[in-house]
Every structure is written in structure tokens, then in C-alpha cells.
Amino acid sequence: MSRPTKNKSSQTRLSATEPTHRAPRQARSRQTLEKILDATERLLESRIFEDLTVQDILQEAGVSIGSFYARFKTKDDVLRDLYQRYREDLSSLNQEVIEKETNGLSLMELLEKIVRHTLQRMEKRRGLIRTIVLHMRQHPEASGDEERRVARRARHVGVELIVSRKNEISHPRPREAARMIIFTLAALGREFVLFDYTPHASQLKLSRERFIRETTRMMANYLGVK
């Protein structure tokens, strides 16, 4: 993946944690809102948010300027709504469903599935997640209680899946080890998927499948899979 283009240094403060408009009641209005959000997310695959203009978003979405300003005061409000939509997606993680899907897997098989799922989630929304990560690193004060709660819940699902196979783990502190695994996997995934254009990440030179195999092996060795 090529590095997203950036021409200026301005930064967006994503401090709002709620949508910036009333939820549209009519189907047509909802469709227009989704067009704007989807178009912005597509643009973020190859562009830096600060470099996007309202006109860029309008052209990509195929909506009028009146439709845009009927829903948003500024371009920054679009990013806040995208962030809210992403948070809702994370909140929809259902541990019972995931446990059913992974039922019967050995710990080694489970670890590989977790790695694949992590990469797939990041690849599917690479531009948006990269934008959120960069924002949170630059403005840690923007992360409120709700953001931390959603993040903890997403990590909790993976930790519980690993701990449920503790009879296959020889690490003396299985839960602590599982937390470390999930934390490390998120960091590795960000570098491999979101920031693969950086010099240190590009030096890795691993295919996707090789990355999955090696990361799974590393996690299994740390846990002491029996």
C-alpha cells in the first residue's frame, strides 16, 4: 500500500463522542447521510483527512452542498460521525456468537483465527482506523470513558476466548498472558496493515499468510501451548 498523501499539518480534534446531528427519520435522508459517510471513508483509503475538502466529499458521494450542510456544520463533524459508527460496530461484537463460531477449535487453531480476524477487520476499514489511531495518538485527551469502555470490551472478547482454553496453556498466569497477546497482536496488526508504508514496517517483507503463521507461532510460544 502507498503512503496516504498529506499536504498540510492541520489536525482535527475529535473530542465529540455523540453524533453531530439528529438521526434522520426518512429513508432518503438516511441514505444521503450514509452516502456522505461512506464516501469519506473511501477517500480515507488514500488521503489524509486534514487534506480532504467538503467538495472532495460531495464529488465522491454524489450529493449537493445543501444536502451536506443540512446534516453537518463542518467537515470535522463527518469524522466524528464516522468515529461514532465505528464505535457502534465494535460494540456489536457478540461474545456468545464468537464462542459458537470457535467452538471445538484447539488453542493453536483459535490463535490463528484471532490473528486472521484482526487483520481482516483492519484491512476492511484501513483508512478510517488509521485516521482514528493517528488522532488518538496526537490527541489522547479526546478519548473519553465511552471510548475506553468499547476498547476494553473488544479486548475482553479475545482474552476470554484464550482463557477458555487455559488447560492448553502452560504460562503461569494465563489471563495476564492472554491480555498481553491481544495487546501485542493489535500493535503488530496496526504496523503491518495500517502503517505498512513506513520504513521499519516495509523492511519486514512478509506475505500476509507468512505474517499470520509467524504471529500465531509467536503467540503460541509465549502462552506455552501444550
N, C-alpha and C positions, 0 to 999 in steps of 0.2 A: 504493500500500500504506500502511496506517496504521501508526503507530509502535507497537511491541510494548509492552505495559503493564509497568510496574515500580513496586513499592510500597515496596521497601526496598533498602538499599545493600550487603547482604552479598555476598561474592564466593566462588566455588568455585575451589579450587586444583586444577587438572587436571594434577597432576605425575606421576601414574602413567602408564606407557606400555604396560602389558600389561593384558589382561582381568582383572577382579577376581574371577573365579570359574573353576572348571574347566569346560571345554567340555562341554555336556550331551550325553550319549550317546544317549538315547532321543529319538525323533522328537517325541513330545508335549512333552518338556521343552524341546527346541529351539524348538518353535512358541511355547511360553509366553514364552521369552526374547525371541524376535523380536517378539511382541505388545507386550511392555513397551518395547522399544527403538523400535519403530515408533510407538507411542502417544506416547512422549516427544518424538519428532521432530515429530510432527503438532502437538503443543501448542506447540512452539517456533516455529511459524509466526506465532503471535500473542502469545506470552508470553515473558517473561524467565525464564531457568532458575532464578534465585535465588528467584523468586516461585512456582514450582511446588511443590506438596506431593506427598508419596507418595500421598495419597488422590486427588489430581487424576490422577496417572498410572494408578492402579488403576482408576478410573472410566472413563478413556479406553480402557484396554487390555482391560477386562472380565475381570480376573484377581483372585484373592483376595490378601489381605495376606500370607497364609502363602506363597503362590507367589512373591511379591516378595522376602520376606526369606530364602527358601530360596536365592535367587540373588544378592542384594545386601545388603550391610551397611547402606548409606546411600543416599540419593538421588544423592549425588555419584558413587557407583560407576556409576550408569546413564550419566551423562555421559561418564565415562571409557571405557565400553564403546562408546558411540555414536562417540566420537572414534576408537577403535580400528577400528571398522567403516568409518568414513570414510577412514581412512588406508589400509586394505586396498583400498578402491575406487580410490584414487589410484594405489596400487602396481600395480593390474591394467592400467594403461594400457599397451597393446602398440604400440610404435612401428612394427613391421612392418605390423600391421593398418591403422594410421592412414595410413601411407605408401601402402598399396594403395588405400585409400579416396580419397586425394587425388592419386593418380597421374594425370598428364595435365592438371592444373589449372595455369593461369598463376599467377604470384605474386599478382596482384590478386585472382583468384578464391580462392586459398589464404588470403589475409589475411581475406577476408570470411568464409570458412568457420571460421577460427580464432576470429574475433570471435563468430560465432553459437554455436559450441560452448562458448565461455567463458560466455556469457550463459545458455545452456541448462543448463549444469552448476550455475551459481549459483542459477538460478530453481528447479530441481528440488529443491534442498535448502537453500533460502534461510535458514530458521530455524536449522538446525544450523550451517551455515557461518558465519552471523552470530555465533552463540554462540561458536564456536571463535575467530573473528577477535578478538572483544572480549576473550576470555580471554587470548589470546596478547599482545595489546597491554597488558593490565593485569598479566600475569604472564609476561614474556619468559623468565624463568628456567625455566619449565615446558617449554620447547621443547628436547628432547634431540637427540642425534645421529640417532636414527631419524626424527624429525620433519623435521629438516633434509635428510636423505637423500631422503625421499619427496618433499619440496617441490622439491629440485633435479632429481630425475628427471622430475617433472611439467613443470617449466620446460624441461628439456632436450629433451623431445619437440617442443615448439613451436619452439625455437631451431633444431633440426636440420632441421625441415621448411622453415623460411625460408631457411636457409643452403644447402639443396639447390637453391635457385633463384638462387644468387648471380650467375649470368650475367645476371639481370634486375635486379640491384641496382647502383646507381652510388655508394652510400655507400662511402667509402674503407676502412672496417673493417666488413664485412658481419656477422661474428659478434658483435662488440660491439653493433652496431646491432640485431641480432635479439634479443639479451638485453634491451636497453633497451625494445624493442617489447613483449616478453612481460611485463616488469615493469610497464610503463605500462598495458597492457591489463588486467592483474589489478587494478591500483589503480582504474582507471576503472570496471571491472565491479563492484567492491565498492561504490563510491559510487552507481552507477546502479541496482543490483539490491538490495543488502543494506541500504543506508542511504539509500534514496530519500526517506524521511520527514524527513530533516534539512533545515534551511533552505537551505543552499548547494546541495544536490543537487536539491531541488524547484524551484529557480529555473531549472534547465536547460531544462525544458519541451520535451523532445524525445520523440517517439514512439519505440518500440522500433526500428522499421525505420530511422527517421532517425538514431538513435544508431549503428546498425550501419553505415550508409552513411558517416556523418561520421567515425567512428572508423577505418573501413577507409581512407578517403581520407587521414586524418592519418598513419596508419602508412605508407601507400604514399609519401607525400611525404617523410617522414623517411628512408625507405630509399632514396629516389631511384629508384623503379621506372621502368625504361626503357620 
